Amino acid sequence: MDWAAGSLYPVLHRMKTNGWIEDYWVQPEGERRRRYYRITKRGVKALSHETNEWMIIHRVLMSLKNEQSVSEVG
C-alpha cells in the first residue's frame, strides 16, 4: 500500500485530536528537527477496539468468500 504525505498527515492529526497518539520533536545535531509520534494508552484501547471490529468484518467476508467457493464447485 502506498501512502502519500497528503493522506497520512490528516490521519495523524485526527489521531492526535482523539488522544490516540502524541507527538514530540527531536533535533539531531546538525540536522533539521523531526517530529515523532507514539501511541498513548487511550490509543492502545482504540486500536484494540478497532482491531476487534475489523476482525468481525474479516470473518464475515471470509465466510462469504468460502460460501462462494463452495457454490462455484457445486
TIRO-2110 file (N, C-alpha, C; in Angstrom, 1 decimal):
// TIRO-2110
0.9, -1.2, 0.0, N, 1, A
0.0, 0.0, 0.0, CA, 1, A
0.9, 1.2, 0.0, C, 1, A
0.6, 2.1, -0.9, N, 2, A
1.4, 3.4, -1.0, CA, 2, A
0.7, 4.5, -0.3, C, 2, A
1.4, 5.2, 0.6, N, 3, A
0.8, 6.3, 1.3, CA, 3, A
1.5, 7.6, 0.8, C, 3, A
0.7, 8.6, 0.5, N, 4, A
1.2, 9.9, 0.1, CA, 4, A
1.1, 10.8, 1.4, C, 4, A
2.1, 11.7, 1.5, N, 5, A
2.1, 12.6, 2.7, CA, 5, A
0.8, 13.3, 2.9, C, 5, A
0.2, 13.7, 1.8, N, 6, A
-1.1, 14.4, 1.8, CA, 6, A
-2.2, 13.6, 2.5, C, 6, A
-2.1, 12.3, 2.4, N, 7, A
-3.2, 11.5, 3.1, CA, 7, A
-2.8, 11.0, 4.5, C, 7, A
-1.5, 11.0, 4.7, N, 8, A
-1.1, 10.5, 6.0, CA, 8, A
-1.2, 11.5, 7.1, C, 8, A
-0.9, 12.8, 6.9, N, 9, A
-0.9, 13.8, 7.9, CA, 9, A
-2.3, 14.1, 8.4, C, 9, A
-3.3, 14.1, 7.6, N, 10, A
-4.7, 14.3, 8.2, CA, 10, A
-5.1, 13.2, 9.1, C, 10, A
-4.7, 12.0, 8.8, N, 11, A
-4.9, 10.8, 9.7, CA, 11, A
-4.2, 11.0, 11.0, C, 11, A
-2.9, 11.4, 11.0, N, 12, A
-2.2, 11.6, 12.2, CA, 12, A
-2.8, 12.7, 13.0, C, 12, A
-3.2, 13.8, 12.4, N, 13, A
-3.8, 14.9, 13.1, CA, 13, A
-5.1, 14.5, 13.8, C, 13, A
-5.9, 13.7, 13.1, N, 14, A
-7.2, 13.2, 13.7, CA, 14, A
-6.9, 12.3, 14.9, C, 14, A
-5.9, 11.4, 14.7, N, 15, A
-5.5, 10.5, 15.8, CA, 15, A
-5.0, 11.3, 17.0, C, 15, A
-4.2, 12.4, 16.8, N, 16, A
-3.7, 13.2, 17.9, CA, 16, A
-4.9, 14.0, 18.5, C, 16, A
-5.8, 14.5, 17.7, N, 17, A
-7.0, 15.2, 18.3, CA, 17, A
-7.8, 14.2, 19.2, C, 17, A
-7.9, 12.9, 18.8, N, 18, A
-8.7, 11.9, 19.6, CA, 18, A
-7.9, 11.5, 20.8, C, 18, A
-6.6, 11.9, 20.9, N, 19, A
-5.8, 11.5, 22.0, CA, 19, A
-5.2, 10.1, 21.9, C, 19, A
-5.2, 9.6, 20.7, N, 20, A
-4.7, 8.2, 20.4, CA, 20, A
-3.2, 8.2, 20.3, C, 20, A
-2.6, 9.3, 19.9, N, 21, A
-1.2, 9.4, 19.7, CA, 21, A
-0.7, 10.8, 20.3, C, 21, A
0.5, 10.9, 20.6, N, 22, A
1.1, 12.2, 20.9, CA, 22, A
2.4, 12.3, 20.1, C, 22, A
2.8, 13.6, 19.9, N, 23, A
3.9, 13.8, 19.1, CA, 23, A
5.0, 14.6, 19.9, C, 23, A
6.2, 14.5, 19.5, N, 24, A
7.3, 15.2, 20.1, CA, 24, A
8.4, 15.5, 19.1, C, 24, A
9.2, 16.5, 19.3, N, 25, A
10.2, 16.9, 18.4, CA, 25, A
11.6, 16.5, 18.9, C, 25, A
12.4, 16.1, 17.9, N, 26, A
13.8, 15.8, 18.2, CA, 26, A
14.7, 16.5, 17.2, C, 26, A
15.7, 17.2, 17.7, N, 27, A
16.6, 17.9, 16.8, CA, 27, A
18.0, 17.2, 16.9, C, 27, A
18.3, 16.3, 15.9, N, 28, A
19.6, 15.7, 15.9, CA, 28, A
20.6, 16.8, 15.6, C, 28, A
21.8, 16.7, 16.2, N, 29, A
22.8, 17.6, 16.0, CA, 29, A
23.2, 17.8, 14.5, C, 29, A
23.1, 19.0, 14.0, N, 30, A
23.5, 19.3, 12.6, CA, 30, A
22.4, 18.9, 11.6, C, 30, A
21.2, 18.6, 12.1, N, 31, A
20.2, 18.2, 11.2, CA, 31, A
18.9, 19.0, 11.5, C, 31, A
17.9, 19.0, 10.6, N, 32, A
16.7, 19.7, 10.9, CA, 32, A
15.9, 18.9, 11.9, C, 32, A
15.0, 19.5, 12.7, N, 33, A
14.3, 18.8, 13.7, CA, 33, A
13.2, 17.9, 13.0, C, 33, A
12.9, 16.8, 13.7, N, 34, A
12.0, 15.8, 13.2, CA, 34, A
10.9, 15.6, 14.2, C, 34, A
9.7, 15.3, 13.7, N, 35, A
8.5, 15.1, 14.6, CA, 35, A
8.4, 13.5, 14.7, C, 35, A
8.2, 13.0, 15.9, N, 36, A
8.0, 11.6, 16.1, CA, 36, A
6.6, 11.5, 16.8, C, 36, A
6.0, 10.3, 16.6, N, 37, A
4.7, 10.0, 17.2, CA, 37, A
4.8, 8.7, 18.0, C, 37, A
4.0, 8.7, 19.1, N, 38, A
3.9, 7.4, 19.9, CA, 38, A
2.5, 7.3, 20.3, C, 38, A
2.1, 6.0, 20.4, N, 39, A
0.7, 5.7, 20.8, CA, 39, A
0.5, 5.9, 22.3, C, 39, A
-0.6, 6.4, 22.7, N, 40, A
-1.0, 6.6, 24.1, CA, 40, A
-1.8, 5.4, 24.6, C, 40, A
-2.0, 5.4, 25.9, N, 41, A
-2.8, 4.3, 26.5, CA, 41, A
-4.2, 4.4, 25.9, C, 41, A
-4.7, 5.6, 25.7, N, 42, A
-6.1, 5.7, 25.0, CA, 42, A
-6.0, 5.1, 23.6, C, 42, A
-4.9, 5.4, 22.9, N, 43, A
-4.7, 4.8, 21.6, CA, 43, A
-4.6, 3.3, 21.5, C, 43, A
-4.0, 2.7, 22.5, N, 44, A
-3.9, 1.3, 22.6, CA, 44, A
-5.3, 0.7, 22.8, C, 44, A
-6.1, 1.3, 23.6, N, 45, A
-7.5, 0.9, 23.7, CA, 45, A
-8.3, 1.0, 22.4, C, 45, A
-8.1, 2.2, 21.8, N, 46, A
-8.8, 2.4, 20.5, CA, 46, A
-8.4, 1.4, 19.4, C, 46, A
-7.1, 1.1, 19.4, N, 47, A
-6.5, 0.1, 18.5, CA, 47, A
-7.1, -1.3, 18.7, C, 47, A
-7.2, -1.6, 20.0, N, 48, A
-7.8, -2.9, 20.3, CA, 48, A
-9.3, -3.0, 19.9, C, 48, A
-10.0, -2.0, 20.1, N, 49, A
-11.4, -1.9, 19.7, CA, 49, A
-11.5, -2.0, 18.2, C, 49, A
-10.7, -1.2, 17.5, N, 50, A
-10.8, -1.2, 16.0, CA, 50, A
-10.4, -2.5, 15.4, C, 50, A
-9.4, -3.2, 16.1, N, 51, A
-8.9, -4.5, 15.6, CA, 51, A
-10.0, -5.5, 15.7, C, 51, A
-10.7, -5.5, 16.9, N, 52, A
-11.9, -6.4, 17.1, CA, 52, A
-13.0, -6.1, 16.0, C, 52, A
-13.3, -4.9, 15.8, N, 53, A
-14.3, -4.5, 14.8, CA, 53, A
-13.8, -5.1, 13.4, C, 53, A
-12.6, -4.9, 13.1, N, 54, A
-12.1, -5.3, 11.8, CA, 54, A
-12.1, -6.8, 11.7, C, 54, A
-11.8, -7.5, 12.7, N, 55, A
-11.8, -9.0, 12.7, CA, 55, A
-13.3, -9.5, 12.4, C, 55, A
-14.3, -8.8, 13.0, N, 56, A
-15.6, -9.2, 12.7, CA, 56, A
-15.9, -9.1, 11.2, C, 56, A
-15.6, -8.0, 10.6, N, 57, A
-15.8, -7.7, 9.2, CA, 57, A
-15.0, -8.8, 8.4, C, 57, A
-13.8, -9.0, 8.8, N, 58, A
-12.9, -10.0, 8.1, CA, 58, A
-13.6, -11.4, 8.1, C, 58, A
-14.1, -11.8, 9.3, N, 59, A
-14.7, -13.1, 9.3, CA, 59, A
-15.9, -13.2, 8.5, C, 59, A
-16.7, -12.2, 8.4, N, 60, A
-17.9, -12.2, 7.6, CA, 60, A
-17.5, -12.3, 6.1, C, 60, A
-16.5, -11.5, 5.7, N, 61, A
-16.1, -11.5, 4.3, CA, 61, A
-15.5, -12.9, 3.9, C, 61, A
-14.7, -13.5, 4.8, N, 62, A
-14.1, -14.8, 4.5, CA, 62, A
-15.2, -15.8, 4.5, C, 62, A
-16.2, -15.7, 5.3, N, 63, A
-17.3, -16.6, 5.3, CA, 63, A
-18.1, -16.5, 3.9, C, 63, A
-18.3, -15.3, 3.5, N, 64, A
-18.9, -15.1, 2.2, CA, 64, A
-18.1, -15.7, 1.0, C, 64, A
-16.8, -15.4, 1.1, N, 65, A
-15.8, -16.0, 0.1, CA, 65, A
-15.9, -17.5, 0.1, C, 65, A
-15.9, -18.1, 1.2, N, 66, A
-15.9, -19.6, 1.3, CA, 66, A
-17.2, -20.1, 0.8, C, 66, A
-18.3, -19.4, 1.1, N, 67, A
-19.6, -19.9, 0.5, CA, 67, A
-19.6, -19.8, -1.0, C, 67, A
-19.0, -18.7, -1.5, N, 68, A
-19.0, -18.5, -3.0, CA, 68, A
-18.1, -19.6, -3.6, C, 68, A
-17.0, -20.0, -3.0, N, 69, A
-16.1, -21.0, -3.5, CA, 69, A
-16.8, -22.3, -3.5, C, 69, A
-17.6, -22.7, -2.5, N, 70, A
-18.3, -23.9, -2.4, CA, 70, A
-19.4, -24.0, -3.5, C, 70, A
-20.1, -22.8, -3.7, N, 71, A
-21.2, -22.8, -4.7, CA, 71, A
-20.6, -22.9, -6.1, C, 71, A
-19.4, -22.4, -6.3, N, 72, A
-18.8, -22.5, -7.6, CA, 72, A
-18.4, -23.9, -8.0, C, 72, A
-18.0, -24.7, -7.0, N, 73, A
-17.6, -26.1, -7.2, CA, 73, A
-18.9, -26.9, -7.4, C, 73, A
-20.0, -26.7, -6.7, N, 74, A
-21.2, -27.5, -6.8, CA, 74, A
-22.1, -27.1, -7.9, C, 74, A
END
